[in-house]
Amino acid sequence: MYDTIIRGGIVHDGTGADPVNTDVAIQDGKIVEVGHLGSVSAAQVIDADGAIVAPSWIDLHTHMDGQVTWDDKLDPSSSHGVGTIVMGNCGVGFAPVEPGGEQELIDLMEGVEDIPGTALYEGIPWGAWSSYPEYLDFLASREYAIDISSLIPHGSVRNFVMGERGRNNEAATEGDLEAMGQVVEEALRAGSVGFSTSRILGHRSIHGDPVPGTFANDAEVMSIAQALKRAGKGIFQAIPSSTLGPGRDTMNEHSSLESEIDLISRVSEISGRRATFTLFQVDSWADKWREAIERSKANNQRGGAIYPQVSSRPTGMVLSLETYHPWMVRPTYKRLASLPLAERKREMAKPEIKAAILKEDNDMTGVQRGSMVFGIVSRTYNYDMVFKLDGSSTYEPTREESFGAQGAQAGADPASVFYDYLIGNGRHMAILFFTNYTAYNLDTTREMQMDDVTVTGLSDAGAHVSLIFDAVNPTYQMTYWGRDRTRGEKLPLPLIIHRGTQKNAALMGFNDRGAIKPGMKADINVIDFDNLKLGELDIIHDLPAGGTRLMQGATGYVASIINGVRTVDHDQDTGARPGRLVRSS
C-alpha cells in the first residue's frame, strides 16, 4: 500500500514532453511509481480524472526574507501551486547582521521592495542570528506550507563587513574583499543557494541611498566569483545597471547593458557556476532585450552559463485610493486622507475639491526620498499606459482601453478621467505598465518565453506588497498563456510547465525536484484546468503592526502536495506544514 495515489490525471512530467494519462504513486515523500496502477491501494487516493498533474512551481525571484520569520503559510505563493521559493534576491536581505544593526537592513528592504518597515521591525525576531549560517539554522527550525531557500545578499554582506563605508558605496579595500569573500563562502557552504546583487540606480534605501554594491567595481565582483568557485556551489543573481534603460554612468561605456552581461558572464566562467539576470523590454530601448539575449548566447558559447530571467506579463504598479495614487501628497487630499474611504470619495467628488487636488503641487513634507510614495508622486504619468484592473484583467489590454485614450476620446484631461474612475462606487484599481508593453501586446513576452536561454521568474512574491502583484504568475501563466489568450498565439502548455518546474530546478541545482519521475520529491499540483482562474484582487491588513498588502487567490487547485503531504485541498489550506529550508547541495 502506498501513502498516496493520484489516479487518472493528465500528467505533465515537467520535462516539456507531451502529457500522458496515467497514475502517480507517492511513498515517504517521494514519487515511487508513474504508470497505470490498476487496483493498487493507498492510504489516500486523489481522483485526478480530467485534471492536470504537474510538478509544483519553483519561484526563482521572491523577497519573503521577512515573511518566512513570522508566517508559515507563505501566501500568495502557497495558493498558486508554488512548491519552492528562492528569496534574498536583488542584494537585499537580513543576514549577516551585526547585533543592533537591523535598522540599516530594514531601511534597505523597505526602500527597494516596498515592505513596510514597521512590519519588518515588529515581525522579525531580531537577535536570533548574526551570521548567515545562524540565519539558515533559524529558518531550518521552522515549518512551512512550501519549501524555502535563500541567496546571500550583497547589501547585507557589504554592510556587515564595511559598515557605513559599505552603505555609502565606497570602494572596498583588499582587506574588505577578503572578508566579504569569506562571509560569502561561509554562507554557501552552510547552505545558501547563491549570491545576489543589485547594480541598478532605482534600488535605494528608504533614505534614497543606492543599495550597497550598486557601484561595486570589477575587483569586488570577481572576489565574489572566487568565493563561489571555492565553495563549488550556488548561483549568481544580478540586476544589471542598465536593466531599465541607461545605467549608472551614461558617459561610461562600461555601465552599458552589454558590458554588464559580459561582467556576469565572467563571473560565471571564473566561478564555474550558473548566473541569472533580470531582463525586461523598456520603451526607450524597445529592442535591447533581443540584443541582451543574443549576447548571453554568445557568452555561453565561450564558456559562460548565464540565463536572462524574464517575466510572463508586463510589470505594472497597482494604483488605488487605498494604496498608492498620483495625488496622495497634494495638500487638499492630505486633509481628507484619514477619512473612511466612502466619505473620502464623497468629498473628492465635489467639483471644487477635485479641481484643487488636480492643480496643486505635491507637499513633500516628511516624504523620504527612497520611499515608494516619493516614486509614485514624483513621476510623470503616461496615462496611455494606465488601465483598469480587476481579477478578470488579461494584462493585455488594447491601447484604446487606456485612460489616455479615454481622455482623448472624451476631449478631457486623462488625469481627470482617471480621478473620476478611482472615486467611483466600489473598489476601483488601475495598473500602470512600465515594462514589456511597448507595442500594446504581449508578443514580445511570448518571444522571450519561447527562447531556450531565458528562464521564467520575477514574481517578486513577498515584495512591493501594496504596489506590484506578480506572485500569482503560475496561475496566470496557465490560464492566460495556456488557455485564454486571443490577441495572439498562446504558449504550449508543456513548455509553460517545464519552464516553471524542471528548468528552474536545473538552474538552481535542485536536482531532487521539478519533475514527476520515480525517485523525485513528491511536490505535485493537481489542477482542474478548465476551471482554473484567478480571484479578485483584495487589500488586506495582516502584516505585523497592521501592515497592508494586496492579495489574490485562485480556484482550480484540486490538490497541492509538498514532500508527499497534501497542503491544499480544493483551494483550501489544509494546515499541513511539510515545507522546510532547502540548503545548497
C-alpha positions as CSV (number, residue, x, y, z in Angstrom):
1,M,0.0,0.0,0.0
2,Y,1.3,3.4,-0.9
3,D,0.8,6.7,1.0
4,T,-0.9,8.4,-1.9
5,I,-2.0,7.6,-5.4
6,I,-3.1,10.3,-7.8
7,R,-5.3,8.4,-10.3
8,G,-6.2,9.1,-13.9
9,G,-4.6,12.5,-14.3
10,I,-3.2,14.2,-17.4
11,V,0.5,14.0,-16.3
12,H,2.8,16.8,-17.5
13,D,6.1,15.5,-16.1
14,G,7.9,18.8,-16.2
15,T,10.3,17.9,-19.0
16,G,8.3,19.5,-21.7
17,A,7.2,16.2,-23.1
18,D,3.6,15.6,-24.2
19,P,1.3,14.7,-21.4
20,V,0.3,11.1,-20.6
21,N,-2.9,9.9,-18.9
22,T,-1.7,7.8,-16.0
23,D,-1.3,7.4,-12.2
24,V,1.3,8.6,-9.8
25,A,2.2,6.8,-6.6
26,I,3.8,8.5,-3.5
27,Q,5.6,6.9,-0.6
28,D,7.6,8.6,2.2
29,G,7.6,11.9,0.5
30,K,8.9,10.7,-2.9
31,I,7.4,9.7,-6.2
32,V,7.9,5.9,-6.4
33,E,5.9,4.9,-9.5
34,V,4.4,6.6,-12.6
35,G,2.1,4.4,-14.6
36,H,-1.2,2.6,-14.6
37,L,-1.5,1.2,-11.1
38,G,-4.8,-0.8,-11.5
39,S,-6.1,-2.0,-8.2
40,V,-3.0,-1.0,-6.1
41,S,-4.3,0.6,-2.9
42,A,-3.2,3.7,-1.0
43,A,-4.0,5.4,2.3
44,Q,-5.1,8.4,0.2
45,V,-6.4,8.4,-3.3
46,I,-6.8,11.6,-5.2
47,D,-9.2,11.4,-8.2
48,A,-7.5,13.4,-11.0
49,D,-9.8,12.4,-13.8
50,G,-9.6,15.2,-16.4
51,A,-7.2,17.2,-14.2
52,I,-3.6,18.2,-15.0
53,V,-1.0,16.6,-12.7
54,A,2.3,18.6,-12.8
55,P,5.3,19.3,-10.6
56,S,5.0,22.2,-8.1
57,W,6.4,25.5,-9.3
58,I,9.8,26.7,-8.4
59,D,9.8,30.5,-8.0
60,L,13.3,31.9,-8.7
61,H,12.7,35.5,-7.5
62,T,11.0,36.3,-4.2
63,H,11.5,38.6,-1.3
64,M,9.9,36.6,1.5
65,D,13.0,37.1,3.7
66,G,10.9,38.8,6.4
67,Q,7.7,36.9,5.9
68,V,9.3,33.5,6.5
69,T,10.2,34.6,10.0
70,W,6.6,35.3,11.1
71,D,4.4,33.4,8.7
72,D,4.2,29.6,7.9
73,K,1.6,29.6,5.1
74,L,3.5,31.9,2.8
75,D,0.7,33.2,0.7
76,P,0.3,34.1,-2.0
77,S,2.8,31.5,-3.2
78,S,1.3,28.5,-1.5
79,S,-2.1,29.3,-3.0
80,H,-0.8,29.3,-6.6
81,G,1.0,26.0,-6.9
82,V,4.5,27.1,-5.8
83,G,6.5,24.4,-4.1
84,T,9.9,26.1,-3.6
85,I,10.8,29.7,-3.4
86,V,14.2,31.4,-3.7
87,M,14.5,34.5,-1.6
88,G,17.3,37.0,-0.9
89,N,17.3,38.4,-4.4
90,C,18.4,41.9,-5.5
91,G,21.2,42.3,-3.0
92,V,18.8,42.9,0.0
93,G,18.1,40.6,3.0
94,F,18.5,40.3,6.7
95,A,21.8,38.3,7.2
96,P,24.5,38.7,8.1
97,V,23.8,41.5,10.6
98,E,25.7,42.9,13.5
99,P,23.8,42.9,16.8
100,G,21.7,46.1,16.9
101,G,22.3,46.7,13.2
102,E,18.9,45.7,11.9
103,Q,17.7,49.2,11.1
104,E,20.0,49.6,8.1
105,L,18.8,46.4,6.6
106,I,15.1,47.3,7.3
107,D,15.7,50.6,5.6
108,L,17.1,48.9,2.5
109,M,14.3,46.4,2.2
110,E,11.6,49.0,2.7
111,G,13.1,51.3,0.1
112,V,13.9,48.6,-2.5
113,E,11.0,46.2,-2.1
114,D,8.2,48.3,-0.6
115,I,7.7,46.2,2.5
116,P,6.6,48.3,5.5
117,G,9.5,48.9,7.8
118,T,7.2,48.6,10.8
119,A,6.2,45.1,9.8
120,L,9.9,44.1,9.4
121,Y,10.8,45.7,12.7
122,E,8.0,44.1,14.6
123,G,7.7,40.8,12.8
124,I,11.3,39.6,12.6
125,P,12.8,38.1,15.7
126,W,15.9,40.3,15.7
127,G,18.7,38.9,17.7
128,A,18.0,35.3,16.7
129,W,21.0,35.3,14.4
130,S,24.1,37.4,13.4
131,S,26.0,35.3,10.8
132,Y,24.4,33.8,7.7
133,P,24.8,30.2,8.9
134,E,22.9,31.2,12.1
135,Y,20.2,32.7,9.9
136,L,19.8,29.5,8.0
137,D,19.8,27.5,11.2
138,F,16.9,29.7,12.4
139,L,15.0,29.1,9.2
140,A,15.7,25.4,9.4
141,S,14.0,25.3,12.8
142,R,10.7,26.4,11.3
143,E,8.0,24.6,9.3
144,Y,6.1,26.0,6.2
145,A,3.4,25.1,3.7
146,I,6.2,25.1,1.0
147,D,10.0,24.8,0.8
148,I,12.2,27.9,1.0
149,S,15.8,28.7,0.0
150,S,17.9,31.8,0.3
151,L,20.6,33.7,-1.5
152,I,23.1,35.7,0.5
153,P,22.6,39.4,-0.5
154,H,25.4,41.8,-1.4
155,G,23.9,44.7,0.5
156,S,23.9,42.8,3.8
157,V,27.5,41.5,3.2
158,R,28.8,45.0,2.5
159,N,27.0,46.4,5.5
160,F,28.3,43.6,7.8
161,V,31.9,43.9,6.6
162,M,32.3,47.6,5.8
163,G,29.7,49.3,7.9
164,E,29.0,52.9,6.9
165,R,31.7,52.8,4.2
166,G,29.8,49.9,2.6
167,R,26.4,51.6,2.8
168,N,28.0,54.7,1.2
169,N,29.2,52.5,-1.7
170,E,32.9,53.3,-1.1
171,A,35.4,51.2,-2.9
172,A,36.3,48.0,-1.0
173,T,39.9,47.6,0.2
174,E,41.9,44.4,-0.2
175,G,41.0,43.5,3.4
176,D,37.3,44.2,2.7
177,L,37.4,42.0,-0.4
178,E,39.0,39.1,1.6
179,A,36.5,39.5,4.4
180,M,33.5,39.6,2.1
181,G,34.7,36.6,0.2
182,Q,35.0,34.7,3.4
183,V,31.5,35.6,4.5
184,V,30.0,34.6,1.2
185,E,31.9,31.3,1.1
186,E,30.9,30.5,4.6
187,A,27.2,31.2,3.7
188,L,27.4,29.0,0.6
189,R,29.0,26.1,2.5
190,A,26.3,26.4,5.1
191,G,23.5,26.1,2.5
192,S,22.9,29.4,0.8
193,V,21.8,28.7,-2.7
194,G,23.8,31.6,-4.2
195,F,24.7,35.3,-4.1
196,S,22.6,38.2,-5.2
197,T,23.5,41.8,-6.1
198,S,21.7,44.9,-7.5
199,R,23.5,47.4,-9.7
200,I,20.5,49.4,-10.8
201,L,20.1,53.1,-9.6
202,G,16.4,52.7,-8.9
203,H,17.1,50.4,-6.0
204,R,17.5,52.6,-3.0
205,S,17.0,52.6,0.8
206,I,14.1,54.5,2.3
207,H,16.5,57.4,2.7
208,G,17.3,57.4,-1.0
209,D,20.8,55.8,-0.8
210,P,21.7,53.3,-3.5
211,V,21.9,49.7,-2.3
212,P,25.4,48.8,-1.1
213,G,27.1,47.1,-4.1
214,T,25.4,49.2,-6.7
215,F,28.8,50.7,-7.7
216,A,30.9,47.6,-6.9
217,N,34.0,47.6,-9.2
218,D,35.1,44.5,-11.2
219,A,37.6,43.5,-8.5
220,E,34.8,43.3,-5.9
221,V,32.5,41.3,-8.2
222,M,35.3,38.9,-9.1
223,S,36.1,38.4,-5.4
224,I,32.5,37.1,-5.1
225,A,33.1,34.9,-8.2
226,Q,36.2,33.4,-6.4
227,A,34.1,32.7,-3.3
228,L,31.5,30.8,-5.5
229,K,34.4,28.9,-7.1
230,R,35.9,27.9,-3.7
231,A,32.5,26.8,-2.3
232,G,31.7,24.9,-5.5
233,K,28.0,25.6,-5.2
234,G,25.4,28.4,-5.6
235,I,24.2,30.7,-8.3
236,F,25.0,34.4,-9.1
237,Q,21.9,36.6,-9.4
238,A,22.1,40.2,-10.6
239,I,20.0,43.1,-11.7
240,P,22.3,44.8,-14.2
241,S,22.9,48.5,-14.1
242,S,21.1,49.2,-17.4
243,T,18.1,46.9,-17.0
244,L,15.5,49.7,-17.2
245,G,17.4,52.0,-19.5
246,P,20.8,53.9,-19.4
247,G,22.8,52.8,-16.4
248,R,24.9,54.2,-13.5
249,D,27.1,56.4,-15.7
250,T,25.7,57.2,-19.1
251,M,29.1,58.6,-20.2
252,N,30.9,55.4,-19.3
253,E,30.6,52.5,-21.8
254,H,31.4,50.1,-19.0
255,S,28.0,50.6,-17.5
256,S,26.1,49.6,-20.7
257,L,23.9,46.6,-20.6
258,E,26.3,44.8,-22.9
259,S,29.2,45.3,-20.5
260,E,27.1,44.2,-17.6
261,I,26.2,41.0,-19.4
262,D,29.9,40.5,-20.1
263,L,30.7,41.0,-16.4
264,I,28.1,38.5,-15.3
265,S,29.5,36.0,-17.9
266,R,33.0,36.4,-16.5
267,V,31.6,35.7,-13.0
268,S,30.1,32.5,-14.4
269,E,33.3,31.5,-16.2
270,I,35.6,32.1,-13.3
271,S,33.3,30.6,-10.7
272,G,32.1,27.7,-12.8
273,R,28.6,28.5,-11.6
274,R,25.4,29.5,-13.3
275,A,24.2,33.1,-13.3
276,T,20.9,34.8,-14.0
277,F,20.0,38.4,-14.5
278,T,16.8,40.5,-14.8
279,L,15.7,41.3,-18.3
280,F,12.8,43.5,-19.5
281,Q,11.6,45.3,-22.6
282,V,11.5,49.1,-21.8
283,D,10.1,51.7,-24.2
284,S,13.3,53.7,-24.5
285,W,15.2,50.5,-25.6
286,A,12.4,48.6,-27.2
287,D,14.7,46.0,-28.9
288,K,17.6,46.0,-26.4
289,W,16.3,42.8,-24.8
290,R,16.9,40.9,-28.0
291,E,20.5,42.1,-28.1
292,A,20.9,41.0,-24.5
293,I,19.6,37.5,-25.3
294,E,22.0,37.2,-28.3
295,R,24.9,38.5,-26.2
296,S,24.1,36.0,-23.5
297,K,24.1,33.1,-26.0
298,A,27.4,34.3,-27.5
299,N,29.0,34.4,-24.0
300,N,27.6,31.0,-23.2
301,Q,29.4,29.6,-26.3
302,R,32.6,31.0,-24.9
303,G,32.2,29.2,-21.5
304,G,29.6,31.2,-19.6
305,A,26.4,29.8,-18.2
306,I,24.1,32.9,-18.0
307,Y,20.4,32.9,-18.3
308,P,18.3,36.1,-18.7
309,Q,15.3,36.0,-16.3
310,V,12.1,37.2,-17.8
311,S,8.5,37.6,-16.7
312,S,5.3,36.3,-18.2
313,R,3.4,39.7,-18.3
314,P,4.1,43.4,-18.1
315,T,5.4,44.8,-14.8
316,G,2.8,47.2,-13.5
317,M,2.2,49.4,-10.5
318,V,-1.3,49.0,-8.9
319,L,-3.0,52.3,-8.1
320,S,-6.0,52.8,-5.9
321,L,-7.2,55.2,-3.2
322,E,-6.4,52.5,-0.6
323,T,-2.8,52.1,-1.5
324,Y,-0.9,54.5,-3.8
325,H,-2.1,57.1,-6.3
326,P,-0.7,60.2,-8.0
327,W,-2.3,62.8,-5.6
328,M,-1.7,61.2,-2.3
329,V,0.5,64.1,-1.0
330,R,-1.4,67.0,-2.5
331,P,-2.4,69.4,0.3
332,T,-6.1,69.1,-0.2
333,Y,-6.0,65.3,-0.4
334,K,-3.9,65.1,2.7
335,R,-6.6,66.8,4.7
336,L,-9.0,64.1,3.6
337,A,-6.7,61.1,3.8
338,S,-7.8,60.0,7.2
339,L,-11.5,59.9,6.4
340,P,-13.2,56.5,5.8
341,L,-13.0,55.5,2.2
342,A,-16.6,56.1,1.3
343,E,-16.6,59.5,3.0
344,R,-13.3,60.4,1.4
345,K,-14.7,59.6,-2.1
346,R,-17.8,61.8,-1.4
347,E,-15.5,64.7,-0.6
348,M,-13.3,64.1,-3.6
349,A,-16.3,64.1,-5.9
350,K,-17.1,67.7,-5.0
351,P,-16.0,69.8,-8.1
352,E,-14.0,72.3,-6.0
353,I,-12.1,69.5,-4.2
354,K,-11.3,67.8,-7.5
355,A,-10.1,71.0,-9.1
356,A,-7.9,71.8,-6.1
357,I,-6.3,68.3,-6.0
358,L,-5.6,68.2,-9.7
359,K,-3.9,71.6,-9.9
360,E,-2.0,71.6,-6.6
361,D,1.7,70.8,-6.3
362,N,2.8,68.0,-4.0
363,D,3.6,68.7,-0.4
364,M,6.6,66.5,0.2
365,T,6.9,67.3,3.9
366,G,8.0,64.1,5.6
367,V,8.2,62.1,2.4
368,Q,11.5,60.2,2.4
369,R,13.4,60.2,-0.9
370,G,13.7,56.5,-1.2
371,S,10.1,55.7,-0.3
372,M,7.6,54.3,-2.7
373,V,5.4,57.4,-2.0
374,F,8.2,59.6,-3.4
375,G,8.4,57.4,-6.5
376,I,4.7,57.4,-7.1
377,V,4.1,61.1,-6.7
378,S,7.3,62.3,-8.4
379,R,6.8,60.5,-11.7
380,T,5.3,62.0,-14.8
381,Y,2.3,59.8,-15.6
382,N,1.9,58.4,-19.1
383,Y,-1.9,57.7,-19.0
384,D,-1.5,55.8,-22.3
385,M,-0.1,53.0,-20.1
386,V,-2.7,53.2,-17.3
387,F,-5.5,50.7,-17.4
388,K,-8.4,49.4,-15.3
389,L,-7.5,46.4,-13.2
390,D,-9.6,43.7,-11.6
391,G,-9.5,39.9,-11.2
392,S,-10.5,39.3,-14.8
393,S,-7.8,41.6,-16.3
394,T,-5.8,39.9,-19.0
395,Y,-2.7,42.1,-18.7
396,E,-3.0,42.5,-22.4
397,P,-5.4,45.4,-22.9
398,T,-5.6,47.4,-26.1
399,R,-4.3,51.0,-26.4
400,E,-7.9,52.2,-26.7
401,E,-8.6,50.9,-23.2
402,S,-6.0,53.2,-21.6
403,F,-7.0,56.3,-19.7
404,G,-5.0,58.3,-22.1
405,A,-7.2,57.1,-25.0
406,Q,-10.4,57.5,-22.9
407,G,-9.4,61.1,-22.2
408,A,-8.6,61.8,-25.9
409,Q,-11.9,60.3,-26.9
410,A,-13.8,62.5,-24.4
411,G,-11.8,65.6,-25.1
412,A,-10.8,65.6,-21.4
413,D,-7.6,65.6,-19.4
414,P,-6.7,61.9,-18.8
415,A,-5.8,62.7,-15.2
416,S,-9.3,63.9,-14.7
417,V,-10.8,60.8,-16.3
418,F,-8.6,58.6,-14.1
419,Y,-9.6,60.6,-11.0
420,D,-13.3,60.1,-11.7
421,Y,-12.7,56.3,-12.1
422,L,-10.9,56.0,-8.7
423,I,-13.6,57.7,-6.8
424,G,-16.4,55.6,-8.4
425,N,-18.5,53.2,-6.5
426,G,-16.8,50.0,-5.3
427,R,-13.1,49.2,-5.1
428,H,-11.5,50.6,-8.2
429,M,-8.0,49.8,-9.1
430,A,-5.8,50.5,-12.0
431,I,-2.4,49.5,-13.2
432,L,0.5,51.5,-14.8
433,F,2.6,49.3,-17.0
434,F,6.3,50.2,-17.2
435,T,7.9,47.1,-18.9
436,N,7.2,44.6,-21.7
437,Y,4.3,46.6,-23.3
438,T,5.8,49.0,-25.9
439,A,3.6,47.6,-28.7
440,Y,0.5,47.3,-26.6
441,N,0.5,43.5,-26.8
442,L,2.4,40.5,-25.3
443,D,4.1,39.3,-28.4
444,T,7.4,40.4,-27.0
445,T,6.8,38.5,-23.8
446,R,5.9,35.4,-25.8
447,E,9.1,35.7,-27.8
448,M,11.1,35.9,-24.5
449,Q,9.3,32.9,-23.1
450,M,10.0,30.8,-26.2
451,D,13.7,31.4,-26.1
452,D,15.7,28.5,-24.7
453,V,18.3,30.7,-23.0
454,T,15.8,32.5,-20.8
455,V,14.2,31.4,-17.5
456,T,10.9,32.4,-16.1
457,G,10.9,34.3,-12.8
458,L,10.5,37.9,-11.4
459,S,7.4,37.2,-9.4
460,D,8.7,39.4,-6.5
461,A,6.5,37.4,-4.1
462,G,6.6,39.0,-0.7
463,A,7.8,42.4,-2.0
464,H,6.0,45.5,-3.3
465,V,3.2,44.3,-1.1
466,S,0.9,47.3,-1.9
467,L,2.1,48.1,-5.4
468,I,3.2,45.2,-7.7
469,F,1.4,41.8,-7.7
470,D,3.0,39.3,-9.9
471,A,3.3,36.5,-7.3
472,V,0.2,34.9,-8.9
473,N,2.1,34.3,-12.2
474,P,2.0,30.5,-12.0
475,T,-1.8,30.6,-12.2
476,Y,-1.7,33.5,-14.7
477,Q,0.7,31.6,-17.0
478,M,-1.5,28.5,-17.0
479,T,-4.8,30.3,-17.6
480,Y,-3.8,33.1,-19.9
481,W,-0.9,31.7,-21.9
482,G,-2.1,28.1,-21.8
483,R,-5.8,28.6,-22.4
484,D,-7.4,32.1,-22.7
485,R,-5.2,34.3,-24.9
486,T,-7.0,35.6,-28.0
487,R,-4.8,38.6,-29.1
488,G,-2.0,36.3,-30.4
489,E,-0.5,32.9,-30.1
490,K,-0.6,31.0,-26.9
491,L,2.3,29.2,-25.3
492,P,2.4,25.3,-25.4
493,L,1.2,24.0,-22.1
494,P,4.1,21.5,-21.7
495,L,6.5,24.4,-22.2
496,I,4.8,26.6,-19.6
497,I,5.0,23.8,-17.1
498,H,8.6,22.9,-18.0
499,R,9.8,26.5,-17.6
500,G,8.2,26.8,-14.1
501,T,9.4,23.5,-12.8
502,Q,12.3,21.3,-14.2
503,K,14.1,24.2,-16.0
504,N,14.1,26.4,-12.8
505,A,15.1,23.4,-10.7
506,A,18.1,22.8,-13.0
507,L,19.1,26.4,-12.9
508,M,19.2,26.3,-9.1
509,G,20.8,22.9,-8.8
510,F,17.7,21.5,-7.1
511,N,18.2,18.0,-8.6
512,D,15.6,16.3,-6.4
513,R,12.5,18.2,-7.6
514,G,10.8,19.7,-10.7
515,A,9.8,16.5,-12.5
516,I,7.3,13.7,-12.0
517,K,9.6,10.8,-12.1
518,P,10.3,7.9,-9.7
519,G,12.8,9.0,-7.0
520,M,11.9,12.7,-7.3
521,K,10.5,14.7,-4.4
522,A,6.7,14.5,-4.3
523,D,5.9,18.2,-4.9
524,I,2.9,18.0,-7.1
525,N,-0.1,20.1,-8.2
526,V,-3.4,18.6,-9.3
527,I,-5.2,21.3,-11.3
528,D,-8.8,21.5,-12.7
529,F,-7.5,23.3,-15.8
530,D,-10.9,24.0,-17.3
531,N,-12.0,25.8,-14.1
532,L,-8.7,27.3,-13.1
533,K,-8.9,31.1,-12.6
534,L,-7.6,34.0,-10.5
535,G,-9.7,35.5,-7.8
536,E,-10.5,39.2,-7.2
537,L,-7.7,41.5,-6.1
538,D,-8.1,42.2,-2.4
539,I,-6.5,44.6,0.1
540,I,-5.8,43.0,3.5
541,H,-4.1,44.2,6.7
542,D,-2.5,41.1,8.1
543,L,1.2,42.1,8.2
544,P,2.8,42.7,11.6
545,A,1.9,46.1,13.0
546,G,-1.2,46.0,10.8
547,G,0.6,46.5,7.6
548,T,-1.3,46.5,4.3
549,R,-0.8,44.2,1.3
550,L,-2.5,43.1,-1.9
551,M,-3.8,39.6,-2.1
552,Q,-5.3,37.5,-4.9
553,G,-6.4,33.9,-4.6
554,A,-7.2,31.2,-7.1
555,T,-9.7,28.5,-7.7
556,G,-9.0,25.2,-9.5
557,Y,-6.2,23.7,-7.4
558,V,-7.7,20.3,-6.6
559,A,-4.5,19.5,-4.6
560,S,-1.1,20.8,-3.8
561,I,1.3,18.2,-2.4
562,I,4.6,19.1,-0.7
563,N,7.0,16.4,0.4
564,G,4.2,14.0,-0.1
565,V,1.8,15.8,2.2
566,R,-1.4,17.5,0.9
567,T,-1.3,21.2,1.7
568,V,-4.2,22.4,-0.5
569,D,-7.5,20.5,-0.8
570,H,-9.8,22.1,-3.4
571,D,-8.3,25.6,-2.9
572,Q,-8.3,25.3,0.8
573,D,-5.3,25.3,3.1
574,T,-5.2,22.0,5.0
575,G,-3.0,23.4,7.7
576,A,-0.2,20.9,7.0
577,R,3.3,22.4,7.1
578,P,5.7,19.9,5.4
579,G,7.9,22.7,3.9
580,R,11.4,23.1,5.1
581,L,14.6,25.1,4.3
582,V,16.4,23.8,1.2
583,R,20.2,24.1,1.5
584,S,22.5,24.1,-1.4
585,S,24.0,20.7,-2.3
